[in-house]
Amino acid sequence: MVKVEFLGPIGKEPVEIDAKTLAEVAAALKKDPELEKWLETAAVAVNDTMVDSLEVTLKDGDRVSLLPPVCGG
C-alpha cells in the first residue's frame, strides 16, 4: 500500500492505494471526479522527491504527494 496525500487547495484527506506504479495510482485517482482536474496540473513527488513519469515503481510504504500549482508574488 502507498499513501497518497493531497496538498494545498486540493482539500482531500490522504488515502491508501494498493499500487505498484504511479500509473496505477493515477488510474485509481481518476475515478474521483473531484481529483480529475488536479491530476492534469499537479506536480508529483514520491517520498519528497519530484518525479515526472508515471512509470515510477512504488514499494509498500511509499508516500505520493500531489502538489497543485500555486500563484504568488
C-alpha positions in Angstrom: 0.0 0.0 0.0 1.1 3.5 -0.7 -0.1 6.7 1.0 -1.3 9.4 -1.3 -1.5 12.9 0.2 -3.2 16.0 -1.4 -1.5 19.3 -0.6 -2.8 22.9 -0.7 -6.2 23.7 -2.1 -7.0 20.1 -3.2 -8.5 19.7 0.2 -8.8 15.9 0.4 -7.8 13.6 3.2 -4.9 11.2 2.5 -5.8 7.8 1.1 -4.0 4.4 0.8 -3.9 2.7 -2.5 -2.6 -0.7 -3.5 -0.4 0.2 -6.4 3.0 -0.8 -7.9 3.5 2.2 -10.2 2.4 5.9 -10.4 0.3 4.9 -13.4 -1.8 2.6 -11.2 -2.2 5.5 -8.6 -3.3 7.9 -11.4 -5.8 5.3 -12.7 -7.3 4.9 -9.2 -7.4 8.7 -8.6 -9.1 9.4 -11.9 -12.2 7.6 -10.6 -12.8 10.6 -8.3 -14.3 13.5 -10.3 -13.1 16.0 -7.7 -9.5 14.9 -8.3 -9.6 14.6 -12.1 -8.9 18.4 -12.7 -5.9 18.3 -10.3 -4.3 15.3 -12.0 -3.7 17.4 -15.1 -1.8 20.2 -13.4 -0.4 18.9 -10.2 3.3 18.1 -9.7 4.0 14.7 -8.1 6.6 13.7 -5.5 7.4 10.2 -4.2 8.9 10.3 -0.8 9.6 14.0 -1.1 11.4 13.6 -4.5 9.8 15.2 -7.6 9.1 12.8 -10.4 7.9 13.3 -14.0 7.0 9.8 -15.1 4.0 7.6 -14.4 6.4 4.6 -14.8 8.0 5.2 -11.4 7.9 1.9 -9.4 6.4 2.1 -5.9 7.0 -0.1 -2.9 4.9 -0.7 0.1 5.0 2.3 2.5 5.9 4.9 -0.2 4.3 8.3 0.1 3.0 10.0 -3.1 2.2 13.7 -2.8 0.1 15.8 -5.3 1.3 19.4 -5.3 -1.1 21.8 -7.1 0.3 24.8 -8.9 0.4 27.9 -6.8 0.4 31.6 -7.6 2.5 34.1 -5.7 4.4 37.3 -5.9 
